[in-house]
Amino acid sequence: MNRMRQKESAHLKPNLQAHFSFSIGNTIGVSSDSRKLHWHNELEICRVKQGTGKYLINGHEYFFEPGDVFIINNDEIHLAFDDKDLVMQVILFSPSLIWPGGPDLLDYEYLSPFEQSGSRFSNKLSHDHPHIGEITGVLDEIQKEYDLKKPHYQLMIKALLLKLLTNIIRYFDIEEGSCPDKRINLHDAKKLKEIAEYIEESFASKISLSDLSKKFNISISKLCRLFRGFSKFTPMEYIICLRVSAAKNELISTDKKIIEIAEDCGFGSVSNFNKCFKKLTGMSPREYRKR
């Protein structure tokens, strides 16, 4: 009978790797013309290892430098752009790794730095905070476990992640009102995501403010306020950034003529392409290709 139970238990054992929704790694650089608004289903923790720049999270701008750590909830619209030599350590994980749902409020409390960012917690954990070492030390341990992948490393990473979140709750819980009020209109955020996704799919086509206004049933003034509120730039500036970013890829990876690339990426003329490209990159398309 015991053998039968053991056999059934082994058969029903889930695939641990398939349920381990976690990743950690370094990203290098964020070019100024690739300011792509993004959001994702995972929670994010990122640590600035090198370089300086700015993070834009739900429209609030944070300057960052080495040692700063950011916590970003899965519904927050964000982007980063660097000044120089940016290297970030980025962790992404599913909320269900910490709290699978249900009435267990003790596990749910681990997620409070994400759920209550803008009230109890700031997105930015500053490098000069007296307890930032407790955070970066655990991040180093997590990276080591992930790299070495010793037996049962997933269990150790989850334990360390719980330790990390507990340290954030213990040391970085702040008085309400002392961090930026980032409460947003959820309807506005949903609308912006829809528009941004459409622009990212269609930037190479001819798009005007009037087109966007009609397609998404929103006034031009409200459309511009939405973009400026979340991204600090206008819809047309966002479109140009995406076009220039796509052009950079074509300049490096193809032998196409400049005029062909301009057409591919949605610029109406070579002169306009050259003007926009130089404004964002500091050089002409031809100079960029020859670097």
Secondary structure, 3 states (H helix, E strand, C coil): CHHHHHHHHHHHCCCHHHHCCEEEEEEECCCCCCCCCECCCCEEEEEEEEEEEEEEECCEEEEECCCCEEEECCCCCEEEEEEEEEEEEEEEECHHHCCCCCCCHHHHHHHHHHHCECCCECCEECCCCCCHHHHHHHHHHHHHHHHHCCCCHHHHHHHHHHHHHHHHHHHHCCCCCCCCCCCCCHHHHHHHHHHHHHHHHHCCCCCCHHHHHHHCCCCHHHHHHHHHHHHCCCHHHHHHHHHHHHHHHHHHHCCCCHHHHHHHCCCCCHHHHHHHHHHHHCCCHHHHHHC
